[in-house]
């Protein structure tokens, strides 16, 4: 018989064996659960020109990967598509050739090569269960095919003639036929780092628009007038400093013409972005304005009647919103673009009146004009009337040229600030309830879901509260509601009165803002500020999560 010591160690060994087996069983369960989450949805079928692709067990079955992208068996689908398929075993690259086009898909790399040219993608080809799978949309679109997802029936629908099938049902409450706007803001700040020669500028534009397309954008909102200037030959404004490096200097080509063509060739809408009143400021200071800038001409023409058509305020010049001749110049400048360029829309942002103080002569801006006007309105409402006259005039000018061209404004997002009697003077309630002002409103909702007020409660301007307020406003009329979102916040310590900023704790805030907006069925588009922030290291997790939502 075993002694007590031997019995003790024998039992201890049995226990160790039991827990070791249990540990490995748990690992297998976890791995099994992980496999299910990584490779979801095997009940997916594929049709090509209406014919179902038969995929037996030797080919494998389509699945949806962790990036929410559909991957299909390499040989089974691509041969049915009419391609010649080969496999580079040494470099682990799947190759498809058809009609003079060659697509190479390296395993586990988020890009493909189309005739040797690298095209970034948001997911990769993989080997699973000893079979090769390709990201179907990226590969087939490279051959000019149209690819769509029938969510109700879980079918990948491929049309070799390039047409994209339309379905009512899809993810996140969005269907391909909804025409949701997803626009990238590209400002003069992007221009500052771009070449000032024609070849360099055009190459930079092409690269930028390719990137926008790869991110899932279908539109760009591009600065064409930021400082009383023009990115095109204008009879009202001097050439922008961002076109040639010197305000007033002709770059020798038409940047706006090229940008519109480049955007449209990629299937991107082009919206021309203008600041109506700003003359100087960061990027173009007074000593950088050209001699033919209208403000310099007014200041030097010995005609005192136009001296106050532009006002120096806190060291910077602004066009005077109360002057009819100024309003006419701005309106004519917009009409000039509408008449000469195939833009899809005209866009103003939040730069209207600066912050003013009517009790301080150095800060009262256009109060002398108000005092002379004899108006019975309060000065705040008089100023709102000045802006209204401009906005309605711009709207009429655009529609007189092209009734399908959109005019929209992206104001500051905090309604209490927007209704202030000391800045902006934006008559948001009139614009959203009456015809003849704007086609869409795009408030800049730059706060997260968890932003708090000084009392520690979720603020009225936190994303969901603010969105509801804007939806209630737009319900009063026929103006479309788009939402402006801010990628500059991603991964940053944005003050929001939380112990740790929401933007540091999460990397899917903007993605959730989009899905929340979609779920309301009242938001018909989004714009994202701004291009450069989509390329910062600190924002990439947020960018990738947004792209998954945009490409669903």
Secondary structure as GFF3:
##gff-version 3
##sequence-region A 1 552
A	DSSP	alpha_helix	4	38	.	.	.	ID=ss1
A	DSSP	beta_strand	45	48	.	.	.	ID=ss2
A	DSSP	beta_strand	51	52	.	.	.	ID=ss3
A	DSSP	beta_strand	63	64	.	.	.	ID=ss4
A	DSSP	beta_strand	70	73	.	.	.	ID=ss5
A	DSSP	alpha_helix	74	80	.	.	.	ID=ss6
A	DSSP	beta_strand	84	88	.	.	.	ID=ss7
A	DSSP	beta_strand	93	98	.	.	.	ID=ss8
A	DSSP	beta_strand	101	106	.	.	.	ID=ss9
A	DSSP	beta_strand	111	114	.	.	.	ID=ss10
A	DSSP	beta_strand	117	120	.	.	.	ID=ss11
A	DSSP	beta_strand	126	128	.	.	.	ID=ss12
A	DSSP	beta_strand	131	135	.	.	.	ID=ss13
A	DSSP	alpha_helix	136	142	.	.	.	ID=ss14
A	DSSP	beta_strand	146	150	.	.	.	ID=ss15
A	DSSP	beta_strand	155	159	.	.	.	ID=ss16
A	DSSP	three_ten_helix	171	173	.	.	.	ID=ss17
A	DSSP	three_ten_helix	176	178	.	.	.	ID=ss18
A	DSSP	beta_strand	181	186	.	.	.	ID=ss19
A	DSSP	alpha_helix	188	191	.	.	.	ID=ss20
A	DSSP	alpha_helix	198	214	.	.	.	ID=ss21
A	DSSP	beta_strand	219	225	.	.	.	ID=ss22
A	DSSP	beta_strand	229	230	.	.	.	ID=ss23
A	DSSP	beta_strand	238	239	.	.	.	ID=ss24
A	DSSP	alpha_helix	241	244	.	.	.	ID=ss25
A	DSSP	alpha_helix	255	265	.	.	.	ID=ss26
A	DSSP	beta_strand	269	274	.	.	.	ID=ss27
A	DSSP	three_ten_helix	286	288	.	.	.	ID=ss28
A	DSSP	alpha_helix	294	300	.	.	.	ID=ss29
A	DSSP	three_ten_helix	304	306	.	.	.	ID=ss30
A	DSSP	beta_strand	310	313	.	.	.	ID=ss31
A	DSSP	beta_strand	316	319	.	.	.	ID=ss32
A	DSSP	alpha_helix	324	340	.	.	.	ID=ss33
A	DSSP	beta_strand	345	348	.	.	.	ID=ss34
A	DSSP	alpha_helix	367	373	.	.	.	ID=ss35
A	DSSP	alpha_helix	379	401	.	.	.	ID=ss36
A	DSSP	beta_strand	406	409	.	.	.	ID=ss37
A	DSSP	alpha_helix	415	418	.	.	.	ID=ss38
A	DSSP	alpha_helix	428	433	.	.	.	ID=ss39
A	DSSP	beta_strand	440	444	.	.	.	ID=ss40
A	DSSP	alpha_helix	463	474	.	.	.	ID=ss41
A	DSSP	beta_strand	480	486	.	.	.	ID=ss42
A	DSSP	three_ten_helix	487	489	.	.	.	ID=ss43
A	DSSP	alpha_helix	502	505	.	.	.	ID=ss44
A	DSSP	alpha_helix	509	520	.	.	.	ID=ss45
A	DSSP	beta_strand	523	529	.	.	.	ID=ss46
A	DSSP	three_ten_helix	531	535	.	.	.	ID=ss47
A	DSSP	three_ten_helix	537	539	.	.	.	ID=ss48
A	DSSP	alpha_helix	540	550	.	.	.	ID=ss49
###
